[in-house]
């Protein structure tokens, strides 16, 4: 049982290290199953997917023809 508790703690720490409390709360409120029972591994996965999607979107905008950045 201690191993399961430690694993939950690690996922919670990872979430808190990589994302703000507001970002974590937003994902939890967005997904009903996470509101009922906080599974920190699922919270981490949802946050990671959402964050990667934003990064890809920003990168794609960066690659638009005619974009010259800060030059």
C-alpha positions as CSV (number, residue, x, y, z in Angstrom):
1,X,0.0,0.0,0.0
2,X,2.9,2.4,0.7
3,X,4.2,1.9,-2.8
4,X,0.8,3.0,-4.3
5,X,0.7,6.0,-2.0
6,X,4.3,7.0,-3.0
7,X,3.4,6.6,-6.7
8,X,0.3,8.9,-6.3
9,X,2.6,11.4,-4.5
10,X,5.1,11.4,-7.3
11,X,2.4,12.1,-10.0
12,X,1.0,14.9,-7.8
13,X,4.5,16.4,-7.4
14,X,5.1,16.2,-11.2
15,X,1.8,18.0,-11.9
16,X,2.7,20.8,-9.4
17,X,6.2,21.1,-10.7
18,X,5.2,21.5,-14.4
19,X,1.9,23.4,-14.2
20,X,0.3,26.2,-12.1
21,X,-2.5,25.5,-9.6
22,X,-4.9,27.3,-12.0
23,X,-3.9,25.1,-14.9
24,X,-4.4,22.0,-12.8
25,X,-7.7,23.1,-11.4
26,X,-8.9,24.0,-15.0
27,X,-8.2,20.4,-16.2
28,X,-9.8,18.9,-13.2
29,X,-13.0,21.0,-13.7
30,X,-13.0,20.2,-17.4
31,X,-13.0,16.4,-16.9
32,X,-15.8,15.1,-14.7
33,X,-14.1,11.9,-13.9
34,X,-11.2,13.8,-12.4
35,X,-13.5,15.8,-10.1
36,X,-14.9,12.6,-8.6
37,X,-11.6,10.9,-8.0
38,X,-8.3,12.7,-8.5
39,X,-6.1,10.3,-10.3
40,X,-2.9,12.3,-10.5
41,X,-1.5,10.2,-13.4
42,X,-4.6,11.0,-15.5
43,X,-4.4,14.7,-14.4
44,X,-0.7,14.7,-15.6
45,X,-1.6,13.0,-18.9
46,X,-4.5,15.5,-19.6
47,X,-2.3,18.5,-18.8
48,X,0.6,17.2,-20.9
49,X,-1.8,16.7,-23.9
50,X,-3.3,20.1,-23.5
51,X,0.1,21.7,-23.2
52,X,1.6,19.9,-26.1
53,X,-1.4,20.9,-28.3
54,X,-0.7,24.6,-27.4
55,X,3.0,24.3,-28.2
56,X,2.3,22.7,-31.5
57,X,-0.2,25.4,-32.4
58,X,2.3,28.1,-31.5
59,X,5.0,26.4,-33.5
60,X,2.7,26.0,-36.6
61,X,1.9,29.7,-36.4
62,X,5.7,30.4,-36.3
63,X,6.1,28.5,-39.5
64,X,3.5,30.5,-41.5
65,X,4.9,31.8,-44.8
66,X,6.1,35.4,-44.5
67,X,6.7,35.1,-40.8
68,X,10.1,36.6,-39.8
69,X,9.9,36.6,-36.1
70,X,11.8,39.3,-34.2
71,X,14.0,40.3,-37.2
